[in-house]
Amino acid sequence: MENKTTLITGASAGIGYEFAKLFANEGYNLVITARNETKLNEISNEIKNKHSVNVKVLPKDLSKQNAAEEIFNELKSENIDVDILVNNAGFGLFDDYWNIDHQEERDMLQVNIIALSELTNLFAKDMLNRGGGKILNVASIAAFQPGPTMAGYYASKAFVLRYSQALDFEMRRKGVQVSTLCPGPTLTEFQVRAKMEDINLFKKGFTMSAAEVAKTGYRGLMKGKSVIITGKMNRIVANSSKVSPSKVSMKIVDWLQSKK
């Protein structure tokens, strides 16, 4: 039987890279995409040296309009059917709101919301036509509360969570599962890009490794879970936000994201 194929966005580092190794280890062919073609090629060579799977490298910048459609069309032109889509690509902006550049925020929302929803739409319809498939959209525990100094990022992850939950409810009866992974602070390039290395959130022992997060996400996806929250502490945070007033949640977030 021919191997199934997993498409992973943001696969050049961190959680996406760990997902690539996990799926390859389970015998899945891979399509890996990110902006850094050199890094993708290195990962492709690494995986093909260890596993008998095919790896297609597809360098794309998801902050550019039409990138999602280009990915879908290229794979269709090569008759590559995607059985599992992992929408992992995303980034955050961290600063006082009045210091955040509008174009950078626009790019973030393009990646975190628009590209994710376009890829989900295109590949979900294809999966439905073929009778089944799985989609894993990576959100964050940030999805459960407002986030001062990261307002756009927190809101974008709230979109991912609610969007994915609704799609899962709607499409699972037709054979397409849409799961949402909600990690807490994870040791990846994310905090470096967002300039968050020195804040309390990453200094107080709240972090998990990218490998741990990917393993939890993979297991949850394969078990058919709709929402997958990584780690006991993160589950407590997510559940407490349901009963805690927003002002209290925001004060906690403000402390966690400060250098005090």
Secondary structure, DSSP 8 states (H G I E B T S, - for coil): ----EEEEESTTSHHHHHHHHHHHHTT-EEEEE-S-HHHHHHHHHHHHHHSS--EEE----TTSTTHHHHHHHHHHHTT---SEEEE-------S-GGGS-HHHHHHHHIIIIIIHHHHHHHHHHHHHHHT-EEEEEE--GGGGS--TT-HHHHHHHHHHHHHHHHHHHHHGGGTEEEEEEE--SEESSHHHHTT-TTSGGGTTT--EEHHHHHHHHHHHHHTT-SEEE-SHHHHHHHHHTTTS-HHHHHHHHHHHTS--
